[in-house]
């Protein structure tokens, strides 16, 4: 189901979600970190540092720094690809899935009030 929002409604929703994220006890993620996390959870695996860098049009060190931060929060994990040791696979975690589930609920609840 698609809901059409006008410009003001779209920006208010984004503002309200961002404000709620800042106020709650969950970690604050940058837009880049959120994009990486959503890519990992919404698109079919496997996910590699190289592929994420290409998709976001940033360098591998940029992805690595973001993954370091998200790894400390246990939102994602990394491991070497056994088939090609040059690749680092990025994997989902239960904590990451719960984080995004709560975010989706928050967005859904706020969009209903527009």
Phi, psi and omega per residue, in radians:
X1 nan 2.352 -3.136
X2 -1.977 2.399 3.107
X3 -2.048 2.218 3.129
X4 -1.528 2.156 3.084
X5 -2.002 2.511 3.038
X6 -1.386 3.079 -3.065
X7 -1.016 -0.835 -3.131
X8 -1.077 -0.746 3.126
X9 -1.141 -0.720 3.137
X10 -1.072 -0.829 -3.126
X11 -1.180 -0.642 3.102
X12 -1.125 -0.745 3.112
X13 -1.065 -0.832 3.133
X14 -1.052 -0.778 3.107
X15 -1.049 -0.857 -3.081
X16 -1.112 -0.693 3.105
X17 -1.153 -0.815 3.138
X18 -1.067 -0.734 3.126
X19 -1.090 -0.786 3.109
X20 -1.089 -0.657 3.125
X21 -1.158 -0.661 3.123
X22 -1.182 -0.646 -3.069
X23 -1.407 -0.422 -3.069
X24 -1.435 3.131 -3.087
X25 -1.478 -0.047 -3.138
X26 -1.323 2.714 3.119
X27 -1.155 2.536 3.049
X28 -1.457 2.172 3.083
X29 -1.868 2.561 3.042
X30 -1.242 2.909 3.096
X31 -1.044 -0.727 3.124
X32 -1.085 -0.804 3.124
X33 -1.079 -0.741 3.135
X34 -1.102 -0.721 3.124
X35 -1.097 -0.750 3.096
X36 -1.085 -0.830 -3.118
X37 -1.070 -0.790 3.125
X38 -1.127 -0.658 3.092
X39 -1.061 -0.774 -3.122
X40 -1.115 -0.651 -3.071
X41 -1.565 -0.464 -3.083
X42 -1.664 -0.394 -3.127
X43 -1.869 2.565 -3.073
X44 -1.118 2.432 3.069
X45 -1.248 2.934 0.146
X46 -1.467 2.718 3.080
X47 -2.098 2.263 3.089
X48 -2.084 2.779 3.081
X49 -1.005 -0.763 -3.132
X50 -1.048 -0.819 -3.128
X51 -1.145 -0.709 3.116
X52 -1.123 -0.709 3.116
X53 -1.085 -0.747 3.141
X54 -1.147 -0.770 -3.101
X55 -1.112 -0.703 -3.113
X56 -1.570 -0.055 3.137
X57 1.004 0.829 3.064
X58 -2.313 3.000 -3.139
X59 -1.363 2.809 3.086
X60 -1.064 -0.678 3.091
X61 -1.066 -0.562 3.088
X62 -1.108 -0.784 3.115
X63 -1.128 -0.757 -3.121
X64 -1.047 -0.763 3.118
X65 -1.088 -0.751 3.126
X66 -1.117 -0.737 3.137
X67 -1.184 -0.584 3.066
X68 -1.020 -0.832 -3.141
X69 -1.116 -0.789 -3.118
X70 -1.243 -0.503 3.071
X71 -1.165 -0.693 3.088
X72 -1.085 -0.530 3.105
X73 -1.510 -0.040 -3.136
X74 1.118 0.503 3.105
X75 -1.484 -0.428 3.088
X76 -2.534 2.836 3.000
X77 -2.273 2.851 3.098
X78 -2.300 2.618 3.024
X79 -2.701 2.746 3.093
X80 -1.228 2.475 3.056
X81 -1.302 2.082 -3.115
X82 -1.150 -0.467 3.141
X83 -1.383 -0.553 3.139
X84 -2.496 1.671 -3.022
X85 -1.060 -0.209 3.087
X86 -1.304 -0.422 -3.090
X87 -1.560 2.500 3.011
X88 -1.941 2.094 3.128
X89 -1.527 2.379 3.108
X90 -1.850 2.247 -3.038
X91 -2.177 2.709 3.104
X92 -1.281 2.757 3.016
X93 -2.283 2.841 3.085
X94 -1.095 -0.754 -3.136
X95 -1.079 -0.682 3.095
X96 -1.149 -0.715 3.125
X97 -1.119 -0.724 3.119
X98 -1.167 -0.658 3.093
X99 -1.020 -0.849 -3.120
X100 -1.247 -0.543 3.082
X101 -1.126 -0.766 3.098
X102 -1.124 -0.691 3.103
X103 -1.088 -0.787 3.128
X104 -1.074 -0.710 3.096
X105 -1.098 -0.734 3.139
X106 -1.091 -0.794 3.136
X107 -1.097 -0.785 3.135
X108 -1.056 -0.750 3.129
X109 -1.152 -0.673 -3.116
X110 -1.308 -0.605 -3.121
X111 -1.217 -0.444 3.122
X112 -1.231 -0.321 -3.122
X113 -1.647 0.055 3.140
X114 -1.450 nan nan
